[in-house]
Amino acid sequence: MQAPDERHPPDSDPGNPSFVTRVFIVGGVVALALAAWTAVGVLLLTFGAVLLAIALRAFVELIARRTGWSERLAFAAALVIVALVVGLAGWGVGDRVGQQVRELAQTLPDTVQRVRAWLEQNPLGETLLQPLGSLGGEQALARVGKVAGSTVDAAGNLVLVAFLAVYLAADPALYRRGLVSLFVPRHRQRVDDAMGATGQALRGWLLGQAIAMVVVGVATGVGLALLGVPLALTLALLAALLEFVPFVGPIIAAVPAVLLAFTLGPQTALHVVLLYAVIQQLEGYVLQPLVQRRTAALPPALTLASIVGFGLLFGVPGIVLGVPLAVAAMVLVQRLWIDRLQASS
């Protein structure tokens, strides 16, 4: 009998059924990975809708507990209250904020030139300006147009996320059962438990961020008003919203405030820098430890790593959703993998 050729093992023979099967499996995995990467924008929007649905669902449950109403009635009441709050805020504060935003857009270019001229007066300032180069009028207009287009796209995405969140919050059990049914029966209970734990962790994280956003926004508005910085309301609202993104958000929020403070003098700008620094220190070392006793939190190093990592992978949406994505991933890994390994050891 002739021995098989050792240079061509049976499994590597292209005519062997097992080899063909492996090729199809590898091809299928690659195709699924490419499809997931292509649809990453949709997945991020869906995750944003899930976060909003979790917050809305918490509000519904709060109304149901306090009033004794049925779930359906409490859900309708929650939608009405949210719509009224958004409408009243837009009517009472929207015009003022809109006017201040327009003033900010008109003031910042001249303020940037003043800051540039002030920095050019000393060697250190010239060194800081060298990487920035010079921006011509056409470049500035192109950047403004790009920002405007991004803003329109973001507004459309927010509307889509809001509608999707309403549907998810209306009957979360339906979508949860549908997702669990995709797994084999022996794993469904573990997956369902992991999803429940993830939802609770994200709810706790959202609660902590909401408290921090309110406190930072109020403290920033009061501090800027006392310093006499113009457009304090808009800057405070910006600081509150960007507090949603740890580390990166507060730095971005401080830039326009410092630039506007330069119109009142370098000393006022320094005071604004100190104000933002003090608020962030109090938020990080006083407020967060108090809030995290009852809410979910990530270690600071993991928080920063999640922002940088997801930001490099997915851009601005990854930066905004990086921390909650890390919270969800941490809980899922703990429940689906680490707990299982510990139980089997």
N, C-alpha and C positions, 0 to 999 in steps of 0.2 A: 504494500500500500504506500502511496506517495505521501510524504509528510507535507503539511501545509507550509506555504512560504512564510518564514518568520518575518520577512520584511513587510508583509501585508496581513496583519492580524484579521481574523474574521469580522470583528466589529467595525473595522475601518473600511471594509469592502463596500463601495457605493451600491452594489447590487444587494447587499444584505438588508433585510427588512428593518432590523434594529437600527442600523445606521441611518436609513431614510427617516425613521421615526424621530431620532434625535435631531436630525436636521430640521424637521418640521417644528419640533418643540422649541429649538433655539430661535428659529425664524419667527415663531409666534410670540415669544418673549420679547424679541427685539421690536416687533411691530407694535406690541402693546406699550412698550416703553416710549417709542416714538409718538404714538397716539396720545399718551398721557402728557408728554412734553408739549405737544402741539396744543392740547386742550388745557394747559396750565392756567391760562387766563380765566377760563370758565370755572375751573376748580377753585381758584382764589376768590372769584365773585361768589361762588356758592358757599365757601367757608365764611365770607363776610356776612352773607345772608343768614347763615346758621348762628353766628354771634348775635346778630340783631334779633333773630327769633328767640334765642335764649333769654335776652334781656326783656323782650316783650312778654314772653311766657312767665317770667318771674313776676312781672307787673300784674298779669292776669291772675296768677295764684294769690298774690297779695290782696287783690280786690275780692276774690272769692272767699278768702279766709276772713276778711274784715266784715263783709256784708252777708255772707251765707248764701250768696247767689249761686246759680248753676254755672258751670264752666262756660257754656255758650253765652250766657248773659254777661258774665264777667269779661269775656273776650270782646264782646261788642262795646262794653263800657270802656275798656282799655283803649280800643281804637278811637273812640270818640274823644276821650281825654287827651290822648297823644295828638290828635288832629287839632283840638282846641288850643293846646299849649303851643304847638308849632305855629298855628295861625295867629294867636295873640302875640307871640314873640316876634313874628314877622311884621305884624301891624304896629306894635309898640316900639320895637327896637330896630326892625329891619331898615326903615328909612334912614335912621341915624347912622347905623353901621354902614349902610350902602354909601351914604354921603362921605363918611370918614374913609372908606376904602378908596373912593375916587380921589379924595384929598391925598391919601397916602400914595396912590399911584402917581399923582402929579408932583408930590413933594420929594419922593425918594431920589429921582434922577439928579435933581439939583443938590440934594443932600450928599449923594455919593461923590459928586464933583467937589463939594466943600471938604469932605473927608479926605479925598485924594490930594487936594491942594495943601491941606494941613499936614498930611503925612510926608509930602514931598519936601517939607521944610527941614527935615532932619534925615541923616543917613540911614537910621534904622527904618524909618518910614519908607524910604526909597527901596530898601532891600525887601520889605514886605510887598511893595507894589510890583516888583519885577515879574513875579510869576503870573500876575493878573494881566499884564500887558495893557493895551489900550483898546477900548471898544468904540468903534465908529457908529455913526447914526444908523447905517444899514444893518449892522450886526445887532444893534439894540432893537430895531424894529423887527428883525427876524426872530429874536428871542421872545419879544412880547407876543408876536403872532403864534409862536410855538406854545407859549404858556397859555394863551387864550384858547387855542385848540385843545390842549390837554384839559383845561378847565371844563370845556363843553363836554368832552368825552367823560370826564369824571362825574359831571352832573347826571349824564345819561346813565352811567353805571350805578350811581346812587339810587336813582329811581327804580332801576331794575332790581337792585338788591333789596330795596324796601318792599316792593311787591312780592318778591320771592320769600322774604322773611315773614310776611303776613300769612302766606299759604303754609309755610312750615310751622309757624306758631299755632295755626288754627287746629291742626291735628298732627302733632309730632309723632304720636305712637304709630300712625299709619306709615310714615316714611321710615321710622325706625324698624318696624317689622319687615318692611320691604328690603331694607339693607341687610338685616340679619338673615333673611331667607336666601341670600346669595351664597351663604356658607353651608358646608355639609352639616347634617343634623347634630353630630356629636360635638361640634364647636359652637353651635348657635347660642347656647346659654352663656358661655364664656365671653363671646363677642357682645352679647346684649349687656352683660354686667359691665364690660369695659366701656361701652358707649355711655351707659348711665353714669359711671364714674367720671368720664371725660366731660360730660355735660355739667356735672356738679362742679368740677374744677374750673371750667370756663366761666360758669356763673359767679363763682367766688372771685376769679380774676377780674371780671367785668365790674363787680361791685367795688373792688379796691381801686380800680382805675377811675371809676365814676367819682368816688369820694376825692381822690387826688386831683382830678380835673377841676372840680368845683372849688376846692380850697386854693389851688394854684391860681385859677382865674380870678377869684375874689382878691387874693393877696396882691396879685400883679396889678389889677385895676386900681386898688386903693393906693399902692405904693407909687405908681406912675402919676396918679392924680395929685398926690402930695408933693411930688417932685416937679409938677407943672409941665409934664411931657404932653404934647398934643396927641389927640386921637387915642386917649387912654382906654376907651371902651373897646375899640377894635383890637388894640394890642392885647388887652386882657382876654378877649374872646379867642384870639389866635393862640395865646399861651395855654388856655384851657384845652383847646382842641388838640394842639400838638403834644400835650402831656400824655395823650394816648400812646405815643411812641416814646418809650424811655430813652434816656441819654441823647438821642439825636433830636427829638422834637423840641425840648427846651432850648437847645443851642440855636436851632433855626428860628424859634420864636423870638429869641433875644436880639437877633440881627437887626430887624427893622426898628425896634425900640431904641437900640443904641444909635443907629443912624439918625433917627429923628431927634434924639437928645443932643446930637452934635449941633443942631440948629440953635440950641440954647447955650452951647459952649462945651468945650472938652470936659470941664468939671462935672457938668450935669450928665454927660455920657458916662463918665467914670462912676457916678452915683447909680446910674441905671444898671451898669455891669454888676456892681456890688449888690443891688436889689435882687437881680435875677439869681446871683450866686447864693445869697442868703436864703431865698425862697427854696431853691433846689436842695440846699443842705438841710433845711428844716423838713422838707418833704421826704428826703431820703433817710434821715437819721431819727426823726421824731414821728412823722405821720405814717410812713410805710410800716415801721415795726408795730404800731398800734393797729393798723388796718389788717396786716398780715396774720394777726392772731386768729382771725375768723375767715380769712380769704386765702385763695391759692396764690403762690408766689414762686418765682424762680430765683436761684442764686444769681447774684449780679454778673458773674463771669458768663454763665449760661445765657442770661438775658442779652448781654452785649454780643455774644457769639451768634445767637439766633438772629439778631437784627442784621449783623454783617453778612452772615451766611445766606439767609433768605434774600437779603437785598442784592447780593451779587448774583444770585440765581434768577430772581424774578423782578428785579428793579424796585420801583417805588412801592407797588403793592406788597412786595415781600418785606420791605422795611416796615410798612404800616401793620401788617398782619404777622410779622415774624415772631413776636413774643407769644400771642395766643396759639399760633401753630406749634411752637415749642412746648407750651403747656399741654396741648392735646397729645402731641407725640410722646411726651414724658409719661403721661398717664397710660396711654395705650401700650407702650413698651413695658411698663411696670405690670399691668394687668394681664397682658397676653403672652409675655415672654418670661420676665423675671419671676413673677409669682408661680408660674408653671414649673420653672426650673427648681425653685425652692421646694415646691410640693413633691417633686419627683426625686429629690435628693435625700 
